[in-house]
Amino acid sequence: MKKTKILLGVAVITVAGFFALAADHMDAPAVTGGTNDITDFYAFQGQDNNNIVFVTNVQALLSPTDTQSAMFDENTMIEINIDTNGDAVEDLVIQAIPKDGKMYFFGPVAPAQAGLMSTVRTSGMASSVAITKPGANATIVTNAGMSFFAGPRDDPFFFDVDQYKAIIAGTATGFENPGTDTYAGTNVMSVVVEVPKSMIGGTGSINSWVETKRKQ
């Protein structure tokens, strides 16, 4: 099953520890407001420091009302790419595909091919989790040391858009502390995967980025 890239977000993380993110809430006109729009990508060490957590959020600025009917696009795969040798080419992928109220996960596994086109890697370790409904307790599935979640969450990204615009316009010289959270009260659709470091390389640094890819 072939897919083409819709949107790309990039973050660089260190396997040994630190935390990184890439955010993209409102500056991708081709997909803004759509189900394929990547809002944030987070990667950080888990509570168990032998693990790494990858978080992909899509569908920015969902109101509480809109969240009730929000769904993952069943024609879109979320693909987390992991470069383990520093050449900016994915060596491993984790693929998440929604279907009939569940999110199916494959990987981490070597991709069939690198780049803009992807094939679902059903030969990789597979698991699934029921997509958590709005207002319900989070459903988390653990399998072979990995943990999985999919569903709506409060948007964790804090940014004062009005103050940013004022700085750009020259009417303000900096951000206020704490400022105003433009995204307060809005939600995103979130996919979370926690992976043992041993499954992706163990030590050293990795590059990681996420793509949404539509089925052809």
C-alpha angles and dihedrals in degrees: 000000000000125000135186127218118259103174138357131211122180135203133166120215138180115232091216095062136297130114128242138172144182119208131195114166108152112000103084105086095182093063107015109135093014131114092251097056111120109215101176142359118198129183123181144145113278127237082262099061090212088070137069122212121212118195123188119185124192136178106045128219100015110176118220088257094049090047091064091067100029115125138177112253108254090206092058130078121203108216124192110201122205124194110195101178104045099250094116091242119115115253095176135023135196111204125199120192125178121218133162096342097318135094113223119206130201125185161316081233137136111272120247086234135354125241136036098340123067139185121208105256100219089164089071125089105290131207137155138205131194110252107250113242122231112279094010127118112269115270110218125181123197120200130166091348094309125109127207138196134170129177146076120324136172109271104260096195116106118203134148102218096178092053090046090054090049091053091049090048091051095242094111132038101207149345122293124237112270094352126185122304104228091192097051111132094019128110140209135203106250136200117193127187125179113198133184109246088230089069093059106034111301103230140023127038133315135190116225134185137162134226136186111218127191122220117250 
